Amino acid sequence: MKKCLFLVIFLFFCSSAYAKPPFNLDEQLNYRTSWNFIPVGEASLEVKGIESIEGKPFYHFVASTKCTLFFLLYRIESKIESFVQPDSFLPAKYIAYIKRGKRDRRDTVLYDQENHLATWNHFRLGKSLEEHHEKEIMKIPLEVQDPLSAFYYLRNKLRTEKVKPGDVISVPVNADRKNWEIKVKVLSRETRRFQGKSRKVLIVEPEAWFQAAFFTPGRMIIWLTDDEKKIPLYMQGSIPFGIITLSLQTKLD
């Protein structure tokens, strides 16, 4: 009991020690997913609060998707997790489970930000039901993000920068044995109706990185609330045979 109480107090003070993030520590955003404007599933972005790993505090982010393309009899399920240091906002661990049709894939990446190394473990279960395992250690750029932490990093970055249409923000990312750079272009600031209210929105265009969920490289547009939180209201990206959209269902104030 004393150990549990100590951990609660420890996490409380850790969470108070860092600048207030642009999200609540219990934030859960639920989305309706459509393919060519036909409902096909659901997705969520969730902040699980601050968790302790080996005595150190980390933000715990989770993204989940369930989508069925009936005309292809093809089902996509994914759950990706990221553990991020609150002080530096750099990821230490990334986990991805992706099920496409009858094939399962599990990736775990451990980031050594101090030595600029990533350890990638990959498991794949194919149609033969034989499990395939690969492991690789590779160099990573300074202050690299994973595919999910990059999403929250972007919200944090846009919150503190004075951005204007035409600005481009670059974010280094590592996953799937690759290093690349996401370039996020600020398109416009507008007022649009959403959930029955006129809202100020910031519209940005990143190179699509949410491959674990739906998107493949190509055009992607995101509407964010133009306030301190930068909540994603609407996302649209490309997949084979059309476009897929995520529309926020969680009620906003």
C-alpha positions as CSV (number, residue, x, y, z in Angstrom):
1,M,0.0,0.0,0.0
2,K,2.8,2.4,0.9
3,K,4.6,1.7,-2.4
4,C,1.3,2.4,-4.3
5,L,0.8,5.6,-2.5
6,F,4.4,6.7,-3.1
7,L,4.0,5.9,-6.9
8,V,0.8,8.0,-7.0
9,I,2.5,11.0,-5.3
10,F,5.6,10.6,-7.5
11,L,3.6,10.6,-10.7
12,F,1.6,13.6,-9.5
13,F,4.7,15.7,-8.9
14,C,6.2,14.6,-12.2
15,S,3.1,15.6,-14.0
16,S,3.2,19.0,-12.3
17,A,6.9,19.6,-13.0
18,Y,6.5,19.9,-16.8
19,A,4.9,22.6,-18.9
20,K,1.2,22.0,-19.4
21,P,0.7,19.9,-22.6
22,P,-1.9,20.7,-25.3
23,F,-4.0,17.7,-24.2
24,N,-5.7,16.5,-21.1
25,L,-4.1,13.4,-19.5
26,D,-7.3,11.5,-19.9
27,E,-8.1,12.8,-23.4
28,Q,-10.0,10.4,-25.6
29,L,-11.0,11.3,-29.2
30,N,-13.3,9.0,-31.1
31,Y,-13.7,9.2,-34.9
32,R,-16.1,7.8,-37.5
33,T,-14.2,6.3,-40.4
34,S,-15.5,6.6,-44.0
35,W,-14.3,5.2,-47.3
36,N,-15.4,7.4,-50.2
37,F,-18.0,8.8,-47.7
38,I,-19.4,5.4,-46.9
39,P,-19.1,4.5,-43.1
40,V,-16.6,1.6,-42.7
41,G,-15.4,1.7,-39.1
42,E,-14.1,3.7,-36.2
43,A,-10.8,5.0,-34.8
44,S,-9.6,6.6,-31.6
45,L,-6.7,8.7,-30.2
46,E,-6.2,8.3,-26.5
47,V,-4.0,9.7,-23.8
48,K,-3.6,7.1,-21.1
49,G,-2.0,9.6,-18.7
50,I,1.5,9.3,-17.2
51,E,2.9,5.9,-16.6
52,S,6.1,4.8,-14.8
53,I,8.6,2.6,-16.6
54,E,11.7,1.6,-14.6
55,G,11.0,4.5,-12.3
56,K,10.7,7.1,-15.0
57,P,7.5,8.9,-16.0
58,F,6.2,8.7,-19.6
59,Y,3.2,10.0,-21.5
60,H,1.3,7.0,-22.8
61,F,-0.5,7.5,-26.2
62,V,-2.7,4.9,-27.9
63,A,-4.3,5.0,-31.4
64,S,-6.7,2.2,-32.4
65,T,-8.6,1.5,-35.6
66,K,-11.1,-1.0,-36.9
67,C,-12.1,-0.8,-40.5
68,T,-13.8,-3.2,-42.9
69,L,-13.8,-2.6,-46.7
70,F,-16.8,-4.7,-47.6
71,F,-16.3,-4.6,-51.3
72,L,-12.9,-6.2,-50.8
73,L,-14.0,-8.4,-47.9
74,Y,-10.9,-6.9,-46.3
75,R,-10.6,-5.9,-42.6
76,I,-7.9,-3.7,-41.0
77,E,-7.3,-3.5,-37.3
78,S,-4.5,-1.7,-35.6
79,K,-3.3,-0.6,-32.2
80,I,-0.2,1.5,-31.8
81,E,1.3,2.8,-28.6
82,S,3.9,5.4,-27.8
83,F,5.7,6.2,-24.5
84,V,7.1,9.7,-24.5
85,Q,9.3,11.5,-22.0
86,P,7.4,14.6,-20.7
87,D,10.4,16.9,-20.3
88,S,11.9,16.4,-23.8
89,F,8.8,15.1,-25.6
90,L,10.9,12.3,-27.2
91,P,9.7,8.7,-27.5
92,A,11.4,5.9,-25.7
93,K,9.2,3.0,-26.9
94,Y,6.8,2.4,-29.8
95,I,4.6,-0.7,-30.2
96,A,2.5,-1.4,-33.3
97,Y,0.0,-4.3,-33.8
98,I,-1.5,-4.3,-37.3
99,K,-3.9,-6.9,-38.8
100,R,-4.6,-6.6,-42.5
101,G,-6.9,-9.4,-43.7
102,K,-5.4,-12.7,-42.4
103,R,-2.0,-11.3,-41.7
104,D,-0.7,-10.1,-38.4
105,R,2.2,-7.9,-37.8
106,R,3.8,-6.7,-34.5
107,D,6.6,-4.2,-34.2
108,T,8.4,-2.9,-31.1
109,V,10.9,-0.1,-31.3
110,L,13.1,0.9,-28.4
111,Y,14.7,4.4,-28.8
112,D,18.0,5.2,-27.2
113,Q,17.8,9.0,-27.7
114,E,21.1,9.7,-25.9
115,N,23.1,7.4,-28.2
116,H,20.9,7.9,-31.2
117,L,20.0,4.3,-31.7
118,A,16.8,2.4,-32.3
119,T,16.3,-1.4,-31.7
120,W,13.6,-2.7,-34.0
121,N,11.9,-6.1,-33.3
122,H,9.4,-7.4,-35.9
123,F,7.1,-10.4,-35.8
124,R,4.9,-11.4,-38.7
125,L,2.3,-14.2,-38.8
126,G,1.5,-15.0,-42.4
127,K,-1.0,-17.2,-44.2
128,S,1.1,-20.3,-43.4
129,L,0.7,-19.5,-39.7
130,E,4.4,-19.6,-39.4
131,E,5.9,-16.7,-37.3
132,H,8.7,-14.7,-38.8
133,H,11.0,-12.6,-36.6
134,E,13.5,-10.0,-37.4
135,K,15.7,-7.7,-35.3
136,E,17.8,-4.7,-36.2
137,I,19.7,-1.9,-34.5
138,M,20.0,1.3,-36.5
139,K,21.1,4.9,-36.2
140,I,18.5,7.5,-35.7
141,P,18.5,11.3,-36.1
142,L,18.6,13.8,-33.2
143,E,15.2,14.3,-31.5
144,V,13.5,11.7,-33.6
145,Q,9.8,10.9,-33.2
146,D,7.8,7.7,-33.8
147,P,4.7,7.7,-36.1
148,L,2.3,8.3,-33.2
149,S,4.3,10.6,-31.0
150,A,4.8,12.8,-34.1
151,F,1.1,13.5,-34.0
152,Y,1.2,14.8,-30.5
153,Y,4.5,16.5,-31.0
154,L,2.9,18.4,-33.9
155,R,0.1,19.6,-31.7
156,N,2.6,20.7,-29.1
157,K,4.8,22.5,-31.7
158,L,1.9,24.3,-33.4
159,R,0.6,25.4,-30.0
160,T,3.9,27.3,-29.1
161,E,4.8,28.6,-32.6
162,K,3.2,31.5,-34.3
163,V,2.4,29.8,-37.6
164,K,1.0,31.4,-40.8
165,P,-0.1,30.0,-44.1
166,G,2.8,28.8,-46.1
167,D,4.9,27.8,-43.1
168,V,6.5,24.3,-43.2
169,I,7.4,22.4,-40.1
170,S,9.8,19.4,-40.3
171,V,9.6,16.4,-37.9
172,P,12.2,13.6,-38.0
173,V,10.5,10.2,-37.7
174,N,11.8,6.6,-37.3
175,A,9.8,3.4,-37.8
176,D,9.8,0.2,-39.8
177,R,13.6,0.4,-40.1
178,K,13.5,3.8,-41.8
179,N,14.4,7.3,-41.0
180,W,12.5,10.0,-42.8
181,E,11.3,13.6,-42.3
182,I,7.6,14.6,-42.2
183,K,7.0,18.1,-43.6
184,V,3.9,19.7,-42.4
185,K,2.6,22.6,-44.5
186,V,0.2,25.2,-42.9
187,L,-2.5,25.8,-45.6
188,S,-4.9,28.3,-44.0
189,R,-6.7,29.7,-41.0
190,E,-10.5,29.6,-41.5
191,T,-13.8,29.5,-39.8
192,R,-15.9,26.4,-40.5
193,R,-19.0,24.8,-39.0
194,F,-18.4,21.6,-37.0
195,Q,-20.8,19.9,-34.6
196,G,-23.3,22.7,-35.3
197,K,-21.0,25.6,-34.3
198,S,-18.7,27.9,-36.1
199,R,-15.2,27.2,-35.1
200,K,-11.8,28.6,-35.9
201,V,-9.7,25.9,-37.6
202,L,-6.1,25.6,-38.6
203,I,-5.7,23.5,-41.8
204,V,-2.5,21.7,-42.4
205,E,-1.1,19.2,-44.9
206,P,1.5,16.7,-43.7
207,E,3.1,14.0,-45.7
208,A,0.9,11.0,-44.6
209,W,2.6,9.0,-41.8
210,F,-0.3,7.1,-40.2
211,Q,0.4,4.0,-42.2
212,A,-0.3,1.8,-39.2
213,A,-3.9,2.9,-39.2
214,F,-5.1,3.8,-42.7
215,F,-3.0,6.1,-44.8
216,T,-0.2,5.5,-47.3
217,P,2.1,8.2,-48.5
218,G,0.2,10.8,-50.5
219,R,-2.0,13.9,-49.9
220,M,-3.4,14.2,-46.4
221,I,-5.4,17.1,-44.9
222,I,-6.0,17.7,-41.2
223,W,-8.3,20.3,-39.6
224,L,-7.2,21.3,-36.1
225,T,-9.0,23.6,-33.6
226,D,-7.2,26.9,-33.8
227,D,-6.6,27.2,-30.1
228,E,-4.1,26.0,-27.5
229,K,-5.2,22.3,-27.8
230,K,-5.1,21.9,-31.6
231,I,-7.6,19.0,-31.5
232,P,-7.8,17.1,-34.8
233,L,-11.4,17.5,-36.0
234,Y,-11.2,16.0,-39.4
235,M,-8.6,14.0,-41.3
236,Q,-8.6,12.9,-44.9
237,G,-6.0,10.8,-46.6
238,S,-5.4,8.4,-49.5
239,I,-5.7,4.6,-49.6
240,P,-6.0,2.3,-52.6
241,F,-9.3,2.7,-54.5
242,G,-10.2,6.0,-52.9
243,I,-10.0,8.3,-50.0
244,I,-10.6,7.7,-46.3
245,T,-11.8,10.2,-43.8
246,L,-11.9,10.4,-40.0
247,S,-14.5,12.7,-38.5
248,L,-14.4,13.5,-34.7
249,Q,-17.5,12.2,-32.9
250,T,-16.4,13.2,-29.4
251,K,-18.4,16.3,-28.4
252,L,-16.5,19.5,-27.9
253,D,-17.5,22.4,-25.8
